[in-house]
Amino acid sequence: MTEPAIRLDGVAKRYETAHGAVDALLPTNLSIARGEIVGLLGFSGAGKSTLLRMINLLERPTAGRVFVAGSEFTALAEPELRHARRRIGMIFQQFNLLSHATARENVEFALRIAGTSRTERRDRARVALGVVGLSDKENAYPAQLSGGQRQRVAIARALVNEPDVLLSDEATSALDPHTSLSILRFLKQLNQERGMTMVVVTHDIKVASYICGRALVMEKGRVIETLDMTAPAPISPLGRFFMETAKGWTDATELPHGEGG
């Protein structure tokens, strides 16, 4: 049996606050096959980003174990974990680019931390920028780039270590629809050409429908349903709400559990 790209065994996250314990993620089991694109779908505060950040241990679980490519991340010491994280690329909603650095220097950043030589950093960054179609922007600063171009720089930075897994945390939610579709098409192409495993956090059912093979519907720190996005048949009120959203809201659209924000 092929080892999954990502496996979570009973992973949970609890925060201790002045007002008591808060469970951001209840014990969760998850297996994601190599080359699969899986969505994490839910409202704000559902636990999507917490679950995503458990995969590369940007958030350490308070319980459970995390495996990536057969390696137990939760058992690694910090130096080993830093090295193992190179298998995982991550892109964020807000790009997180250094404003004082050029596009190429932003892409080089992870390589510089890893101690890669200056010549190799430059060459690999140029290759990554070429992959995202920005070879002509290597000397541009973030302020000189459009939102879509800045996100492509962020994707190039995530790809420069040639990761096996790509994590996307609301990567297109700050972009206009045209640019969002362009970025999603590029991610889909990466998956098809490189077999890269992807986990995509989104609150937008259109994103999940377009790029994901399946989507995990999350609510209050737990996965309540898994939707096959090739033929979704939701059974939970939240799942039905998201699919109704994909068709377009009407006066008859029901808010799940009366929630309206």
Secondary structure per residue as TSV (DSSP state, phi and psi in degrees):
chain	resnum	aa	ss	phi	psi
A	1	M	-	360.0	131.9
A	2	T	-	-70.9	133.5
A	3	E	-	-65.6	130.9
A	4	P	-	-64.9	156.0
A	5	A	S	-66.4	-38.3
A	6	I	E	-136.2	134.8
A	7	R	E	-140.4	128.1
A	8	L	E	-113.8	127.6
A	9	D	E	-115.0	104.0
A	10	G	E	60.1	34.4
A	11	V	E	-75.7	131.9
A	12	A	E	-143.1	157.0
A	13	K	E	-137.1	122.7
A	14	R	E	-124.3	133.4
A	15	Y	E	-107.1	136.4
A	16	E	E	-94.9	122.4
A	17	T	E	-120.8	173.5
A	18	A	T	-63.5	-21.0
A	19	H	T	-103.2	11.3
A	20	G	E	115.0	-177.2
A	21	A	E	-78.4	142.1
A	22	V	E	-123.9	123.4
A	23	D	E	-90.9	102.1
A	24	A	E	-76.7	-29.0
A	25	L	E	-145.5	121.1
A	26	L	E	-80.7	159.9
A	27	P	E	-48.7	123.9
A	28	T	E	-131.5	132.3
A	29	N	E	-108.2	137.5
A	30	L	E	-154.4	136.4
A	31	S	E	-131.2	127.1
A	32	I	E	-123.0	123.2
A	33	A	-	-73.8	157.3
A	34	R	T	-61.1	132.9
A	35	G	T	82.2	2.1
A	36	E	-	-86.1	147.7
A	37	I	E	-112.4	116.5
A	38	V	E	-118.2	133.5
A	39	G	E	-97.3	147.8
A	40	L	E	-112.8	110.0
A	41	L	E	-115.4	132.0
A	42	G	-	171.8	172.0
A	43	F	S	-73.5	170.3
A	44	S	T	-58.7	137.5
A	45	G	T	84.5	4.8
A	46	A	S	-75.4	-18.6
A	47	G	S	109.1	7.0
A	48	K	H	-62.3	-53.5
A	49	S	H	-66.9	-35.6
A	50	T	H	-60.4	-46.7
A	51	L	H	-61.6	-43.5
A	52	L	H	-60.1	-45.5
A	53	R	H	-73.1	-13.9
A	54	M	H	-69.7	-30.3
A	55	I	H	-63.3	-41.0
A	56	N	T	-103.9	10.7
A	57	L	T	60.7	29.0
A	58	L	S	-64.6	-28.0
A	59	E	S	-117.1	123.8
A	60	R	-	-84.4	130.5
A	61	P	-	-67.9	150.2
A	62	T	S	-86.7	-11.7
A	63	A	E	-154.9	154.7
A	64	G	E	94.2	177.0
A	65	R	E	-128.8	147.0
A	66	V	E	-120.5	127.4
A	67	F	E	-120.5	133.6
A	68	V	E	-128.7	122.7
A	69	A	T	52.8	38.6
A	70	G	T	83.7	-7.9
A	71	S	E	-97.3	131.0
A	72	E	E	-81.7	102.0
A	73	F	G	-62.5	-37.1
A	74	T	G	-69.0	-11.1
A	75	A	G	-99.9	-2.0
A	76	L	S	-87.1	141.4
A	77	A	-	-71.1	161.4
A	78	E	H	-55.8	-44.3
A	79	P	H	-62.0	-39.6
A	80	E	H	-67.6	-37.7
A	81	L	H	-65.4	-42.4
A	82	R	H	-58.3	-40.4
A	83	H	H	-68.3	-43.5
A	84	A	H	-66.2	-30.1
A	85	R	G	-63.4	-17.1
A	86	R	G	-64.6	-18.1
A	87	R	G	-73.6	-11.9
A	88	I	E	-120.2	125.4
A	89	G	E	-100.9	152.7
A	90	M	E	-141.6	134.7
A	91	I	E	-123.4	146.1
A	92	F	E	-119.8	165.4
A	93	Q	T	-63.9	-39.0
A	94	Q	T	-97.7	14.4
A	95	F	-	70.6	-45.6
A	96	N	-	56.2	42.3
A	97	L	-	-88.8	152.0
A	98	L	-	-79.8	119.0
A	99	S	T	-66.6	-27.4
A	100	H	T	-91.3	3.4
A	101	A	S	-113.6	147.7
A	102	T	-	-71.5	171.2
A	103	A	H	-56.0	-46.2
A	104	R	H	-64.5	-41.5
A	105	E	H	-65.5	-35.2
A	106	N	H	-63.8	-41.3
A	107	V	H	-68.7	-33.7
A	108	E	H	-71.5	-15.5
A	109	F	H	-53.7	-49.5
A	110	A	H	-63.6	-34.9
A	111	L	H	-70.0	-35.5
A	112	R	H	-65.0	-41.3
A	113	I	H	-61.6	-36.4
A	114	A	T	-77.6	-5.0
A	115	G	T	84.0	18.1
A	116	T	-	-69.0	143.8
A	117	S	-	-62.8	156.3
A	118	R	H	-59.9	-43.0
A	119	T	H	-64.8	-44.0
A	120	E	H	-67.4	-38.6
A	121	R	H	-57.9	-48.7
A	122	R	H	-61.7	-45.4
A	123	D	H	-65.2	-44.3
A	124	R	H	-69.6	-36.4
A	125	A	H	-64.4	-40.2
A	126	R	H	-64.2	-39.2
A	127	V	H	-62.5	-45.7
A	128	A	H	-63.6	-40.5
A	129	L	H	-65.9	-34.5
A	130	G	H	-64.9	-37.4
A	131	V	H	-61.2	-37.0
A	132	V	T	-94.1	8.2
A	133	G	T	78.2	28.4
A	134	L	-	-124.5	32.6
A	135	S	G	-58.3	-32.1
A	136	D	G	-84.1	1.4
A	137	K	G	-116.0	15.8
A	138	E	T	-62.5	-27.9
A	139	N	T	-99.6	5.8
A	140	A	-	-82.3	147.9
A	141	Y	-	-92.6	156.2
A	142	P	G	-50.3	-39.1
A	143	A	G	-64.1	-19.1
A	144	Q	G	-92.7	1.4
A	145	L	S	-111.8	152.5
A	146	S	-	-74.0	169.1
A	147	G	H	-58.0	-43.7
A	148	G	H	-64.3	-39.0
A	149	Q	H	-67.3	-39.2
A	150	R	H	-63.4	-39.8
A	151	Q	H	-67.2	-34.0
A	152	R	H	-66.5	-36.7
A	153	V	H	-61.4	-43.7
A	154	A	H	-61.8	-37.6
A	155	I	H	-67.8	-42.3
A	156	A	H	-58.6	-41.0
A	157	R	H	-62.3	-38.9
A	158	A	H	-70.0	-25.8
A	159	L	H	-92.8	-13.3
A	160	V	T	-63.5	-25.5
A	161	N	T	-89.5	7.6
A	162	E	-	51.2	60.3
A	163	P	-	-72.4	160.2
A	164	D	S	-86.7	-26.0
A	165	V	E	-127.6	137.3
A	166	L	E	-121.8	125.4
A	167	L	E	-106.3	132.7
A	168	S	E	-125.5	116.3
A	169	D	E	-106.7	92.8
A	170	E	S	53.9	43.0
A	171	A	T	-66.2	-20.5
A	172	T	T	-113.6	1.7
A	173	S	T	-70.7	-19.9
A	174	A	T	-94.8	5.6
A	175	L	S	-107.5	156.5
A	176	D	-	-70.5	161.6
A	177	P	H	-56.1	-40.7
A	178	H	H	-62.1	-48.3
A	179	T	H	-68.0	-38.2
A	180	S	H	-59.1	-46.7
A	181	L	H	-63.8	-38.4
A	182	S	H	-60.6	-45.0
A	183	I	H	-65.5	-43.4
A	184	L	H	-64.1	-39.4
A	185	R	H	-62.2	-39.2
A	186	F	H	-65.6	-43.0
A	187	L	H	-62.8	-40.2
A	188	K	H	-62.9	-40.8
A	189	Q	H	-64.0	-41.9
A	190	L	H	-58.0	-44.4
A	191	N	H	-61.1	-44.7
A	192	Q	H	-69.5	-38.4
A	193	E	H	-83.4	-32.2
A	194	R	H	-112.7	-7.4
A	195	G	-	66.3	26.6
A	196	M	-	-74.1	129.2
A	197	T	E	-74.5	137.1
A	198	M	E	-134.2	142.3
A	199	V	E	-122.7	124.1
A	200	V	E	-120.1	112.5
A	201	V	E	-84.1	130.5
A	202	T	E	-157.0	154.9
A	203	H	S	-109.2	5.2
A	204	D	-	-105.6	112.3
A	205	I	H	-62.5	-27.8
A	206	K	H	-64.1	-39.2
A	207	V	H	-63.4	-49.5
A	208	A	H	-61.6	-41.1
A	209	S	H	-64.3	-36.1
A	210	Y	H	-78.8	-43.1
A	211	I	H	-108.3	-21.9
A	212	C	-	-97.5	144.0
A	213	G	S	-77.9	-36.6
A	214	R	E	-145.6	158.1
A	215	A	E	-132.7	134.3
A	216	L	E	-93.9	119.1
A	217	V	E	-85.0	123.8
A	218	M	E	-115.8	145.1
A	219	E	E	-152.4	127.7
A	220	K	T	51.6	44.5
A	221	G	T	81.4	14.1
A	222	R	E	-143.7	155.9
A	223	V	E	-84.0	118.3
A	224	I	E	-100.9	-15.4
A	225	E	E	-166.3	148.9
A	226	T	E	-115.3	124.9
A	227	L	E	-103.5	128.5
A	228	D	E	-79.9	110.0
A	229	M	T	-74.8	-8.9
A	230	T	T	-78.4	-25.1
A	231	A	S	-154.7	67.8
A	232	P	-	-66.3	134.1
A	233	A	-	-136.8	74.2
A	234	P	-	-64.7	143.9
A	235	I	-	-114.0	-21.6
A	236	S	S	-86.0	152.4
A	237	P	H	-56.4	-38.5
A	238	L	H	-68.4	-42.3
A	239	G	H	-61.1	-42.0
A	240	R	H	-65.3	-36.7
A	241	F	H	-62.6	-44.5
A	242	F	H	-63.7	-40.9
A	243	M	H	-70.1	-33.5
A	244	E	H	-65.1	-37.1
A	245	T	H	-61.0	-38.4
A	246	A	H	-62.3	-34.1
A	247	K	H	-81.5	-25.7
A	248	G	-	116.7	130.4
A	249	W	-	-68.5	149.1
A	250	T	-	-132.9	176.1
A	251	D	T	-64.9	-19.0
A	252	A	T	-89.4	-4.8
A	253	T	-	-64.3	127.6
A	254	E	-	-93.6	134.5
A	255	L	-	-79.9	129.8
A	256	P	G	-63.3	127.3
A	257	H	G	58.0	22.5
A	258	G	G	71.8	15.0
A	259	E	-	-82.4	131.8
A	260	G	-	-133.0	3.4
A	261	G	-	80.2	360.0
